[in-house]
Amino acid sequence: MAYAAIILSFIGAIHWGRLLAAPDTEPHPAAWLCWGVVPSLLGWGAVLLPHGLTLPVLLAGFVLVWAVDQRATTAGRLPAWYGRRRTSLTILVCIALAALIPLVGVTGTGARP
């Protein structure tokens, strides 16, 4: 779960890199820079929650970040290949995290792996 939080924290960096390479005419750069930090806050916040809430928050975080990246891809801010790759990777990560739920539980009674 900690590794998932680390991965989630890195995903927002794509928007920082995109803005660094973008022309100065990019609309709403401050909003995108702020958004780039949100996945980190979600991931690390999830690890600090009671055990039973960590996995659901991580799952929700990956889906939320995927949705924002899909909107950015559709708007042409990110390349189409990136949107496709993020979709497949997000599906794999969510399956892996969901598979951990029986081991950890969502009630907080399971031990952390």
KAVEN-V617006 format. One record per helix or strand of 3 or more residues. SS is the DSSP state (A for helix, B for strand). FROM is the first residue (numbers start at 0). TO is the last residue. If there is no record, write none. Layout:
# KAVEN-V617006
SS:FROM:TO + SS:FROM:TO
This chain:
# KAVEN-V617006
A:1:10 + A:12:20 + A:28:47 + A:50:73 + A:79:103
